[in-house]
Amino acid sequence: MRRDCDLLVLGSGAAGLSAALTGARLGLRVVLAEKAAVLGGTSAWSGGWIWCPGNALAAEAGIADPPGAARRYLAAAQGPDFDAARVDAFLENAPRMVDFLRDAGLDFESGSRIPDTYGHLPGAGTGGRSVIAAAYDGRRMGVLIDLLRPPLRETSFWGMTIQVGADLRAFLTMRRSARSLAHVTMRVGRHLWDLARHGRAMQLRNGQALVARLMVAARDAGVVFLTQAPGQQLLADAGRVAGAVLDTPDGPVRVRAARGVVLATGGWPHDGARRAAQFPRNDCHAT
């Protein structure tokens, strides 16, 4: 079986979905292939925060980041691994990425009270350098919700995720604040109703909200999703990558990509040597 497109993206985490959305908005015919039966990868399990100094939401919130401060912070945090060219490219383009996604229909909230992790280092910020996808009502996805990877049991309440910030603060203070108790009661009550009616959480937050918004934007831009379709082999033509062979339930599919292939598959869980070198207790990490 054969399928043709302009751009083939392998992997459906935030990186893969963003690449697919970008290609589609540039007018390309895009196919996104995912090895699992659902989309989102580990991004759907994540907190969903994006560290992005200089983002427009911070400016809109009245937060001014001193010029060069984020670069000094990264230099101090990375030490001998600091790569000036890559850091400068990131600092220049990360805000543009957020602007692009907002223009594509994604809605974000500013982490105006989220400080940098290493607050003692030079250039550390006290807020505004992070953004997170705004909470999303899963019912707006229609049947696409069935392709969203559910959150981890260990980091959710029966599938309901809790977002750092006002949402988490309400859960932590519900025994001391009537307002917090009302918020928690509404959230849990709505969640139980969604479980009974839809069989899953519909109040999407954190990485769930980010992936859901990317999925909807990519679908609306014309991206074709293929699940249970791991890439088995890259196809070469005249010295360039021209597609890939996908292993689907219906048999191998040769996807010819006229403009290129994006590998956004992660791969970390399958690289035992790299895990062993980086994780102090590699045997305790789920893969």
C-alpha positions in Angstrom: 0.0 0.0 0.0 1.3 3.5 -0.8 0.3 7.0 0.4 1.7 10.3 -0.9 2.2 13.6 1.1 4.4 16.6 1.3 5.5 16.1 4.9 5.6 13.0 7.0 5.9 13.4 10.8 6.7 10.4 13.0 5.6 10.9 16.6 2.6 12.7 18.1 4.0 14.5 21.2 4.0 18.3 21.4 7.0 18.5 19.0 5.5 16.2 16.4 2.0 17.9 16.5 3.6 21.3 16.3 5.7 20.3 13.3 2.6 18.8 11.6 0.6 21.9 12.4 3.3 24.2 11.0 3.6 22.3 7.8 -0.1 22.3 7.3 -0.4 26.0 7.9 2.4 26.5 5.3 0.2 24.8 2.8 1.7 21.3 2.8 -0.1 18.0 2.8 0.8 16.5 6.1 0.6 12.9 7.5 1.4 12.3 11.1 2.1 8.7 12.1 2.0 7.5 15.7 3.0 4.0 16.9 0.4 3.9 19.7 -3.3 3.8 19.4 -3.6 7.3 20.9 -1.9 10.6 20.3 0.1 12.7 22.7 3.2 10.7 23.7 4.7 11.7 27.0 3.6 15.3 26.4 0.1 14.2 27.3 1.4 13.0 30.6 3.4 16.1 31.3 2.7 19.3 33.2 2.5 21.1 29.9 4.6 24.1 30.9 6.7 25.7 28.2 9.8 27.7 29.3 9.8 30.7 26.9 11.5 33.9 28.0 10.3 37.0 26.3 6.9 35.6 25.5 4.1 38.0 24.6 1.9 36.9 27.5 4.4 38.1 30.0 4.5 41.5 28.3 0.7 41.6 28.3 0.8 40.9 32.0 3.2 43.8 32.5 6.2 41.7 33.3 9.5 43.1 31.9 12.4 40.7 31.6 15.8 42.5 31.7 17.7 42.2 28.4 20.2 39.3 28.6 18.9 38.0 31.9 17.6 34.7 30.5 20.8 34.1 28.7 22.9 34.7 31.8 20.6 32.3 33.7 21.1 29.5 31.1 24.8 30.1 31.0 25.0 29.7 34.8 22.7 26.6 34.8 24.4 24.8 31.9 28.0 25.6 32.9 30.5 23.9 30.6 27.6 22.6 28.4 26.5 26.1 27.5 26.1 26.3 23.7 25.9 30.0 22.9 24.7 29.6 19.3 21.9 27.2 20.2 20.8 29.3 23.3 20.7 32.4 21.2 18.6 30.6 18.5 16.2 29.3 21.2 15.8 32.7 22.9 15.1 34.4 19.6 12.6 31.9 18.3 10.8 30.5 21.3 8.6 33.6 21.7 7.9 33.4 17.9 6.8 29.8 18.4 4.2 30.9 21.1 3.0 33.7 18.8 2.6 31.2 15.9 0.6 28.8 18.0 -1.6 31.5 19.3 -2.3 32.6 15.8 -3.1 29.0 14.9 -5.9 29.1 17.6 -4.1 27.8 20.8 -4.9 29.7 24.0 -2.2 30.0 26.6 -2.0 31.4 30.2 1.1 33.2 31.5 3.1 31.7 34.4 3.4 35.2 35.9 4.0 33.7 39.4 6.1 30.7 38.3 9.8 31.4 39.1 12.7 29.7 37.4 13.8 26.4 39.0 17.3 27.6 40.1 16.4 30.9 41.7 19.8 31.5 43.2 21.6 31.7 39.8 22.4 34.9 38.0 19.6 36.1 35.7 17.0 33.8 37.3 13.4 35.1 36.8 10.7 35.3 39.3 7.8 34.9 36.9 6.6 35.3 33.4 9.0 33.1 31.6 6.7 30.1 31.4 3.4 29.6 29.6 0.9 26.8 29.7 -2.0 25.9 27.5 -5.3 27.2 28.9 -7.7 24.6 30.3 -9.8 23.0 27.5 -13.2 21.4 27.4 -12.7 17.9 25.9 -16.2 17.9 24.6 -15.1 20.5 22.0 -12.9 17.8 20.4 -15.8 15.7 19.3 -14.7 12.2 18.3 -11.1 13.3 18.3 -11.1 12.9 22.1 -10.9 9.2 21.6 -7.4 9.7 20.2 -6.1 11.7 23.1 -3.8 9.7 25.4 -5.3 9.5 28.9 -3.2 10.9 31.8 -1.2 8.7 34.1 -3.1 7.2 37.1 -0.3 8.3 39.4 -0.6 12.0 38.5 -4.4 12.4 38.4 -7.6 11.8 40.4 -9.4 9.2 38.5 -8.1 10.8 35.3 -8.6 14.4 36.4 -5.4 16.5 36.3 -4.7 19.4 38.6 -2.9 22.4 37.3 -0.1 24.3 39.2 -1.3 27.7 40.2 -4.7 28.7 41.3 -6.2 25.3 40.7 -3.7 23.5 42.8 -3.8 26.2 45.5 -7.5 25.6 45.8 -7.1 21.9 46.4 -4.4 22.6 49.0 -6.5 25.2 50.9 -10.0 23.8 50.5 -10.2 23.1 54.3 -9.4 26.7 55.1 -11.2 28.7 52.4 -14.8 28.6 51.4 -13.8 29.9 48.0 -11.3 27.1 47.5 -13.9 24.5 48.7 -16.4 25.8 46.2 -13.8 25.5 43.4 -12.8 21.9 44.3 -16.4 20.9 44.8 -17.3 22.2 41.3 -14.2 20.5 39.7 -14.7 17.1 41.3 -18.5 17.2 40.7 -18.1 18.0 37.1 -15.4 15.3 36.8 -17.6 12.6 38.3 -20.4 13.6 35.9 -18.0 13.4 32.9 -16.8 9.9 34.1 -20.4 8.8 34.2 -21.5 10.3 30.9 -18.3 10.1 28.8 -16.2 7.5 30.6 -13.2 9.8 30.9 -12.0 13.2 32.1 -13.2 16.2 30.0 -11.7 19.0 32.0 -8.4 19.0 30.2 -5.4 20.7 31.8 -1.6 20.6 31.8 -0.2 18.4 29.0 -3.6 17.1 28.3 -4.8 20.6 27.3 -1.7 21.3 25.3 -1.9 18.1 23.3 -5.7 18.5 22.8 -5.4 22.0 21.5 -2.6 21.0 19.1 -4.6 18.0 17.9 -7.6 20.2 17.1 -5.5 22.9 15.4 -3.7 20.3 13.4 -6.9 18.5 12.3 -8.5 21.8 11.3 -5.4 22.6 9.3 -5.8 19.3 7.4 -3.3 17.0 9.0 -4.0 13.3 8.5 -3.5 11.2 11.7 -2.4 7.6 11.4 -2.3 5.6 14.7 -0.8 2.2 15.3 1.6 3.0 12.6 5.2 2.9 13.8 7.9 3.8 11.3 10.0 0.8 10.3 12.3 2.1 7.6 13.2 5.5 6.1 13.0 5.6 2.3 15.9 7.3 0.4 15.8 8.7 -3.1 18.9 10.3 -4.7 20.6 10.8 -1.4 17.7 12.4 0.4 15.1 11.0 2.8 11.9 10.7 0.8 9.5 8.9 3.1 9.1 5.9 5.4 7.6 2.5 5.6 4.9 2.3 8.3 3.9 -1.0 10.0 0.1 -0.7 10.2 -2.5 -3.2 11.2 -3.4 -3.5 7.5 0.2 -4.2 6.6 3.2 -2.1 5.5 2.4 1.3 4.1 5.0 3.2 2.0 4.5 6.9 2.6 6.3 9.1 0.0 7.0 12.6 1.4 7.9 15.1 -1.3 9.3 17.7 1.1 10.7 15.7 3.9 10.3 13.6 7.1 10.3 14.9 10.6 11.5 12.4 13.3 9.7 13.4 16.5 9.6 10.0 18.2 11.6 10.7 21.3 13.3 7.3 21.6 14.8 7.9 25.1 13.0 4.9 26.7 14.5 2.5 24.2 18.1 3.7 24.5 19.3 1.6 27.5 22.8 3.0 27.4 21.7 6.6 27.5 19.2 6.0 30.3 21.9 4.2 32.3 24.3 7.1 31.8 21.8 9.8 32.8 19.5 8.2 35.4 21.0 7.4 38.9 18.4 4.6 39.3 17.7 3.6 35.8 16.0 0.3 36.9 13.3 2.3 38.7 12.1 4.2 35.6 9.1 3.0 33.7 9.7 2.7 30.0 
